[in-house]
Amino acid sequence: MVSRMSDLDWSLIRAFLAVAETGSLSAAARMVGASQPTLGRQVRQLEEQLEQVLFHRQPKGLDLTDSGRSLLEPARAMHRAMVEIELTAAGQQTQATGAVRVTASETVSVYILPPILARLRAEHPGISIDLMPSDSTENLLFREADIAVRMYRPEQLELVARHLGDFPLSLFASRGYLQRAGRPRTFADLYDHPLIGYDRNEEIIRGMQERGMPASREMFAFRCDSHTVGWEMVRAGCGIGFGMKALGTLHDDVEDLDFDIDLPRLPAWLATHQALRNTPRIAVVWEALAKGLKPYLS
């Protein structure tokens, strides 16, 4: 067995922790940005060094053995210590150069951030951006991202967050669809048109029911939990769907139906770790995002 902690390569512990927390090599590879064979090799190397079997290989993934479970909390503690070292070192930087990892929802990443990031790069060529389009919650505390554009207020005490405003929502249809199928004049008229909604996500249904509107999964002719795909279905003329008003300003092939109804708003928050907030490269990207997002918010 390994006699000293210094004999262990941190990358092996990182691979073990990623696989333990996701339950599969493929999910772990996506999380840490490595290849599946590399992670598999690192796990096997750690097992050889420790002379222990850490995972049961199952058809649907990997389960921790008793030995693996006993190492889980020490591995997490090591991870926290490494992140603290990285944060401390990053906080000492004095030049606005280097890579910044930004995460935002797929819709914001696809339609809104590219021109903002293009302007940022033109003004600060020493900064590179790793953009992580995701509707899941990346952990800023563990440096999976440096800055997050969130649709909710982050609650962790170690984070600095700023509310930029809210994304208003509306109902949209493509101009081609309205020419073909006719224009709904009232909200009630929507039920005579094919609607685009979510599949397993029930946010739209709950929101409509809370406002006294009849709603069920079956009322939607098209269902998809990807906001980006849903918006493209609106643009393609599949029917009428919900979207951020900001998207309507970006695409002249759709029309904002703008019914006088109380639709929810999506809050826009910027968040980063407090140890990074005043690091020059983080501060530059933070302000660029705040300025660039402002025209889309109310």
The 8 nearest C-alpha neighbors of each residue, nearest first, counted from 0:
[[1, 49, 50, 2, 48, 51, 47, 3],
 [2, 0, 49, 3, 48, 6, 4, 7],
 [1, 3, 0, 4, 6, 5, 49, 7],
 [2, 4, 5, 6, 1, 7, 0, 49],
 [5, 3, 6, 7, 2, 1, 8, 9],
 [6, 4, 3, 7, 8, 2, 1, 9],
 [5, 7, 4, 3, 8, 1, 2, 48],
 [8, 6, 5, 4, 9, 11, 1, 3],
 [7, 9, 10, 11, 6, 12, 5, 45],
 [10, 8, 12, 11, 13, 7, 77, 14],
 [9, 11, 13, 8, 12, 14, 41, 7],
 [12, 10, 14, 9, 41, 13, 8, 45],
 [11, 13, 15, 9, 14, 10, 16, 74],
 [12, 14, 10, 16, 11, 15, 9, 17],
 [13, 15, 11, 17, 12, 16, 38, 10],
 [16, 14, 12, 18, 13, 17, 42, 19],
 [15, 17, 19, 13, 14, 18, 20, 12],
 [16, 18, 27, 14, 20, 19, 15, 21],
 [17, 19, 27, 21, 15, 22, 16, 20],
 [20, 18, 16, 22, 17, 21, 15, 63],
 [19, 21, 17, 18, 22, 16, 27, 23],
 [22, 20, 18, 23, 19, 27, 26, 17],
 [21, 23, 61, 18, 19, 60, 20, 62],
 [24, 22, 60, 26, 25, 61, 18, 21],
 [23, 25, 27, 26, 35, 18, 28, 38],
 [24, 26, 28, 27, 23, 35, 29, 34],
 [27, 25, 29, 28, 23, 24, 21, 30],
 [26, 28, 30, 24, 17, 18, 29, 25],
 [27, 29, 33, 25, 35, 26, 30, 31],
 [30, 28, 26, 32, 27, 31, 25, 33],
 [29, 31, 27, 28, 32, 26, 17, 33],
 [32, 30, 28, 33, 29, 27, 17, 143],
 [31, 33, 29, 28, 30, 34, 27, 35],
 [34, 32, 28, 31, 35, 37, 29, 38],
 [35, 33, 37, 28, 36, 38, 32, 29],
 [34, 36, 38, 28, 37, 24, 25, 39],
 [37, 35, 39, 38, 34, 40, 24, 41],
 [36, 38, 40, 34, 35, 39, 41, 33],
 [39, 37, 41, 35, 40, 36, 14, 42],
 [40, 38, 36, 42, 37, 41, 35, 43],
 [39, 41, 37, 43, 38, 42, 36, 44],
 [40, 42, 44, 38, 11, 43, 39, 37],
 [43, 41, 45, 39, 44, 40, 15, 38],
 [42, 44, 46, 40, 45, 41, 47, 39],
 [45, 43, 41, 47, 42, 46, 40, 48],
 [46, 44, 48, 42, 47, 43, 11, 49],
 [45, 47, 43, 49, 51, 44, 48, 50],
 [48, 46, 50, 44, 45, 49, 43, 51],
 [49, 47, 45, 46, 50, 1, 44, 0],
 [48, 50, 0, 46, 51, 47, 1, 45],
 [51, 49, 47, 48, 46, 0, 52, 45],
 [52, 50, 46, 49, 53, 47, 66, 48],
 [51, 53, 46, 54, 66, 64, 50, 67],
 [54, 52, 67, 64, 66, 63, 51, 46],
 [55, 53, 63, 64, 62, 61, 52, 56],
 [54, 56, 62, 61, 57, 64, 63, 53],
 [57, 55, 61, 54, 60, 62, 58, 59],
 [56, 58, 60, 59, 61, 55, 62, 54],
 [59, 57, 60, 56, 61, 55, 23, 62],
 [60, 58, 57, 61, 23, 56, 22, 62],
 [61, 59, 23, 57, 22, 58, 56, 62],
 [60, 62, 56, 22, 23, 57, 55, 54],
 [63, 61, 55, 54, 22, 64, 56, 60],
 [64, 62, 54, 67, 68, 53, 55, 65],
 [63, 65, 67, 54, 66, 53, 55, 68],
 [66, 64, 68, 67, 69, 63, 53, 54],
 [67, 65, 69, 64, 68, 53, 70, 51],
 [66, 68, 53, 64, 63, 70, 69, 65],
 [69, 67, 65, 71, 70, 66, 63, 64],
 [68, 70, 66, 67, 71, 65, 72, 73],
 [71, 69, 67, 68, 73, 72, 74, 66],
 [70, 72, 74, 68, 73, 69, 75, 67],
 [71, 73, 75, 74, 70, 76, 69, 68],
 [74, 72, 76, 75, 70, 71, 77, 69],
 [73, 75, 77, 71, 72, 76, 70, 78],
 [76, 74, 78, 72, 77, 73, 79, 71],
 [75, 77, 73, 79, 78, 74, 72, 80],
 [78, 76, 74, 80, 75, 79, 73, 81],
 [77, 79, 75, 81, 76, 80, 74, 82],
 [80, 78, 76, 82, 77, 81, 83, 75],
 [79, 81, 83, 77, 78, 82, 76, 84],
 [82, 80, 84, 78, 83, 79, 77, 85],
 [83, 81, 85, 79, 84, 80, 141, 86],
 [84, 82, 80, 86, 81, 85, 87, 79],
 [83, 85, 81, 87, 82, 86, 88, 80],
 [86, 84, 82, 88, 83, 87, 89, 81],
 [87, 85, 89, 83, 88, 84, 90, 82],
 [88, 86, 90, 84, 85, 89, 83, 91],
 [87, 89, 85, 91, 90, 86, 84, 92],
 [90, 88, 86, 91, 87, 92, 85, 275],
 [89, 91, 87, 275, 278, 88, 92, 274],
 [90, 92, 89, 88, 93, 87, 278, 86],
 [93, 91, 89, 90, 94, 278, 279, 88],
 [92, 94, 279, 91, 95, 278, 90, 280],
 [95, 93, 96, 279, 92, 280, 278, 97],
 [96, 94, 280, 279, 93, 126, 125, 97],
 [97, 95, 125, 126, 94, 280, 98, 279],
 [96, 98, 126, 127, 125, 99, 280, 95],
 [97, 99, 127, 128, 126, 100, 129, 96],
 [98, 100, 128, 129, 145, 101, 127, 97],
 [101, 99, 129, 144, 145, 128, 130, 146],
 [102, 100, 146, 130, 147, 144, 145, 131],
 [101, 103, 131, 147, 132, 130, 144, 148],
 [104, 102, 148, 132, 108, 147, 133, 107],
 [105, 103, 134, 133, 107, 106, 132, 108],
 [104, 106, 132, 108, 133, 107, 109, 134],
 [105, 107, 227, 109, 108, 104, 110, 226],
 [106, 108, 111, 104, 110, 109, 105, 112],
 [109, 107, 105, 112, 106, 132, 103, 110],
 [110, 108, 106, 107, 105, 111, 112, 113],
 [109, 111, 107, 108, 106, 112, 113, 246],
 [112, 110, 107, 113, 108, 109, 114, 115],
 [111, 113, 115, 108, 114, 116, 107, 110],
 [114, 112, 116, 115, 111, 117, 110, 109],
 [115, 113, 117, 116, 112, 118, 111, 291],
 [116, 114, 112, 118, 113, 117, 291, 119],
 [115, 117, 119, 113, 118, 114, 112, 120],
 [116, 118, 114, 120, 119, 115, 113, 121],
 [119, 117, 121, 115, 116, 120, 122, 114],
 [118, 120, 116, 122, 117, 121, 123, 115],
 [119, 121, 123, 124, 117, 122, 118, 116],
 [120, 122, 118, 119, 123, 124, 117, 116],
 [121, 123, 119, 120, 124, 118, 117, 125],
 [124, 122, 120, 125, 121, 126, 119, 95],
 [125, 123, 120, 126, 121, 122, 127, 119],
 [124, 126, 96, 123, 97, 127, 95, 120],
 [127, 125, 96, 97, 124, 98, 123, 120],
 [126, 128, 98, 97, 99, 125, 129, 120],
 [129, 127, 99, 98, 100, 130, 126, 101],
 [128, 130, 100, 99, 101, 131, 127, 98],
 [129, 131, 101, 102, 128, 100, 132, 108],
 [130, 132, 102, 133, 101, 129, 103, 100],
 [133, 131, 105, 103, 104, 108, 102, 130],
 [132, 134, 104, 105, 135, 103, 131, 102],
 [133, 135, 104, 105, 136, 132, 103, 225],
 [134, 136, 133, 137, 104, 132, 103, 102],
 [137, 135, 138, 134, 133, 149, 139, 102],
 [136, 138, 143, 139, 135, 144, 102, 147],
 [137, 139, 140, 141, 143, 136, 142, 144],
 [140, 138, 142, 144, 141, 143, 137, 145],
 [139, 141, 138, 142, 272, 157, 158, 143],
 [140, 142, 139, 138, 143, 82, 79, 144],
 [143, 141, 144, 139, 140, 145, 138, 82],
 [142, 144, 138, 141, 139, 137, 145, 100],
 [143, 145, 100, 142, 139, 101, 146, 102],
 [146, 144, 100, 271, 101, 142, 99, 139],
 [147, 145, 271, 101, 270, 144, 100, 102],
 [146, 148, 102, 270, 269, 101, 149, 103],
 [147, 149, 103, 269, 268, 102, 267, 270],
 [148, 150, 268, 151, 267, 147, 269, 103],
 [149, 151, 266, 267, 265, 268, 148, 152],
 [152, 150, 149, 266, 153, 268, 267, 265],
 [151, 153, 154, 268, 149, 150, 160, 162],
 [154, 152, 155, 151, 160, 270, 158, 149],
 [153, 155, 152, 156, 158, 160, 157, 151],
 [156, 154, 157, 158, 153, 140, 159, 272],
 [155, 157, 158, 154, 159, 153, 273, 272],
 [158, 156, 155, 273, 272, 159, 140, 274],
 [159, 157, 272, 273, 156, 271, 155, 160],
 [158, 160, 273, 271, 270, 272, 157, 161],
 [161, 159, 270, 269, 158, 268, 271, 153],
 [162, 160, 269, 268, 163, 270, 159, 152],
 [161, 163, 268, 164, 267, 269, 160, 266],
 [162, 164, 267, 268, 161, 289, 165, 293],
 [165, 163, 296, 267, 297, 162, 266, 166],
 [164, 166, 266, 296, 265, 297, 267, 264],
 [165, 167, 265, 296, 264, 266, 243, 168],
 [168, 166, 264, 244, 243, 165, 265, 169],
 [169, 167, 243, 244, 242, 264, 262, 166],
 [168, 170, 242, 241, 244, 257, 243, 171],
 [171, 169, 241, 256, 240, 255, 242, 257],
 [170, 172, 255, 240, 256, 254, 239, 241],
 [173, 171, 239, 253, 254, 233, 238, 174],
 [172, 174, 253, 234, 176, 175, 236, 252],
 [175, 173, 177, 253, 176, 252, 254, 178],
 [176, 174, 178, 173, 177, 179, 236, 252],
 [175, 177, 236, 179, 173, 174, 178, 180],
 [178, 176, 181, 174, 180, 182, 179, 175],
 [179, 177, 175, 176, 181, 180, 174, 182],
 [178, 180, 176, 177, 181, 175, 174, 182],
 [181, 179, 177, 176, 178, 182, 192, 175],
 [182, 180, 177, 178, 179, 183, 176, 192],
 [181, 183, 177, 184, 180, 178, 256, 188],
 [184, 182, 188, 185, 189, 181, 186, 256],
 [185, 183, 182, 188, 186, 187, 258, 189],
 [186, 184, 188, 187, 183, 258, 189, 259],
 [185, 187, 188, 189, 258, 184, 183, 190],
 [186, 188, 185, 189, 190, 191, 183, 184],
 [189, 187, 183, 185, 186, 190, 191, 184],
 [190, 188, 191, 187, 192, 186, 183, 185],
 [189, 191, 188, 192, 187, 193, 194, 218],
 [192, 190, 189, 188, 193, 187, 183, 194],
 [193, 191, 189, 190, 194, 238, 239, 188],
 [194, 192, 238, 220, 239, 219, 195, 191],
 [195, 193, 219, 239, 238, 220, 240, 192],
 [196, 194, 240, 221, 219, 239, 222, 220],
 [197, 195, 222, 219, 221, 223, 194, 240],
 [196, 198, 222, 223, 224, 200, 199, 201],
 [197, 199, 222, 223, 224, 200, 196, 216],
 [200, 198, 197, 201, 224, 223, 222, 216],
 [199, 201, 197, 198, 202, 224, 203, 223],
 [200, 202, 204, 203, 205, 199, 197, 198],
 [203, 201, 205, 204, 200, 206, 197, 207],
 [204, 202, 206, 205, 201, 207, 196, 197],
 [203, 205, 201, 207, 214, 206, 202, 215],
 [206, 204, 208, 202, 207, 203, 209, 201],
 [207, 205, 203, 209, 204, 208, 202, 210],
 [208, 206, 212, 210, 204, 209, 205, 203],
 [207, 209, 212, 211, 205, 210, 206, 213],
 [208, 210, 206, 207, 211, 205, 212, 204],
 [211, 209, 207, 208, 212, 206, 261, 205],
 [210, 212, 208, 209, 207, 213, 206, 214],
 [213, 211, 208, 207, 210, 214, 209, 206],
 [214, 212, 208, 211, 207, 215, 204, 210],
 [215, 213, 204, 208, 212, 207, 218, 216],
 [214, 216, 217, 218, 204, 213, 219, 208],
 [215, 217, 218, 219, 214, 204, 198, 197],
 [216, 218, 215, 219, 220, 214, 222, 221],
 [217, 219, 216, 215, 220, 214, 194, 190],
 [220, 218, 194, 217, 221, 195, 196, 216],
 [219, 221, 193, 194, 195, 218, 222, 217],
 [222, 220, 195, 219, 196, 194, 223, 193],
 [221, 223, 198, 197, 196, 195, 219, 220],
 [222, 224, 197, 198, 225, 229, 196, 221],
 [225, 223, 197, 198, 226, 200, 199, 222],
 [226, 224, 228, 227, 223, 229, 197, 105],
 [227, 225, 229, 228, 230, 224, 106, 105],
 [226, 228, 106, 230, 225, 229, 231, 105],
 [227, 229, 231, 225, 230, 226, 232, 223],
 [230, 228, 226, 232, 227, 231, 225, 223],
 [229, 231, 233, 227, 232, 228, 226, 234],
 [230, 232, 234, 228, 233, 229, 235, 227],
 [233, 231, 235, 229, 230, 234, 237, 228],
 [234, 232, 230, 231, 236, 235, 172, 237],
 [233, 235, 231, 173, 232, 236, 253, 230],
 [236, 234, 232, 233, 237, 231, 173, 176],
 [235, 237, 176, 233, 173, 238, 234, 232],
 [238, 236, 232, 233, 235, 239, 193, 176],
 [237, 239, 193, 236, 194, 233, 172, 195],
 [240, 238, 172, 194, 171, 195, 233, 193],
 [241, 239, 195, 171, 170, 194, 233, 196],
 [240, 242, 170, 169, 171, 168, 243, 239],
 [243, 241, 168, 169, 170, 244, 240, 230],
 [242, 244, 168, 245, 246, 167, 169, 166],
 [243, 245, 247, 246, 168, 167, 169, 242],
 [246, 244, 243, 295, 248, 247, 249, 166],
 [245, 247, 249, 244, 248, 243, 250, 242],
 [246, 248, 244, 249, 250, 245, 255, 253],
 [247, 249, 245, 246, 250, 244, 251, 295],
 [248, 250, 246, 247, 251, 245, 110, 111],
 [251, 249, 247, 252, 248, 253, 246, 234],
 [250, 252, 253, 249, 247, 248, 254, 174],
 [251, 253, 250, 173, 174, 234, 254, 175],
 [254, 252, 173, 174, 251, 172, 250, 234],
 [253, 255, 171, 172, 173, 256, 174, 247],
 [254, 256, 171, 257, 170, 247, 169, 253],
 [257, 255, 170, 171, 258, 254, 169, 172],
 [258, 256, 255, 169, 259, 170, 171, 260],
 [259, 257, 260, 256, 186, 185, 170, 169],
 [258, 260, 257, 261, 186, 185, 262, 256],
 [261, 259, 258, 262, 186, 257, 169, 210],
 [260, 262, 263, 259, 210, 258, 264, 168],
 [261, 263, 260, 168, 264, 169, 167, 206],
 [264, 262, 261, 168, 265, 167, 206, 169],
 [265, 263, 167, 166, 165, 168, 266, 262],
 [264, 266, 166, 165, 150, 267, 167, 263],
 [267, 265, 165, 150, 151, 164, 166, 264],
 [266, 268, 150, 165, 163, 164, 149, 162],
 [269, 267, 162, 149, 161, 148, 163, 150],
 [268, 270, 148, 161, 160, 147, 149, 162],
 [271, 269, 160, 147, 159, 146, 268, 158],
 [272, 270, 146, 159, 158, 145, 273, 276],
 [271, 273, 158, 274, 275, 159, 157, 276],
 [272, 274, 158, 276, 159, 275, 157, 271],
 [273, 275, 272, 90, 276, 86, 87, 277],
 [276, 274, 278, 90, 273, 272, 277, 281],
 [275, 277, 273, 278, 274, 282, 281, 271],
 [278, 276, 282, 275, 279, 281, 90, 274],
 [277, 279, 275, 281, 90, 276, 280, 282],
 [280, 278, 95, 282, 281, 94, 277, 93],
 [279, 281, 95, 283, 282, 96, 278, 284],
 [282, 280, 284, 278, 283, 279, 285, 276],
 [281, 283, 285, 279, 280, 284, 277, 278],
 [284, 282, 280, 286, 281, 285, 279, 287],
 [283, 285, 287, 281, 286, 282, 288, 280],
 [286, 284, 282, 288, 283, 287, 281, 289],
 [287, 285, 289, 288, 283, 284, 290, 282],
 [288, 286, 284, 290, 285, 289, 291, 283],
 [287, 289, 291, 285, 286, 290, 292, 284],
 [290, 288, 286, 292, 287, 291, 285, 293],
 [291, 289, 287, 293, 288, 292, 286, 294],
 [290, 292, 288, 115, 289, 293, 287, 294],
 [291, 293, 289, 290, 295, 294, 288, 296],
 [292, 294, 296, 290, 295, 291, 289, 163],
 [295, 293, 296, 292, 291, 290, 297, 245],
 [296, 294, 245, 293, 292, 166, 297, 244],
 [297, 295, 166, 165, 293, 164, 294, 292],
 [296, 165, 164, 166, 167, 295, 293, 294]]
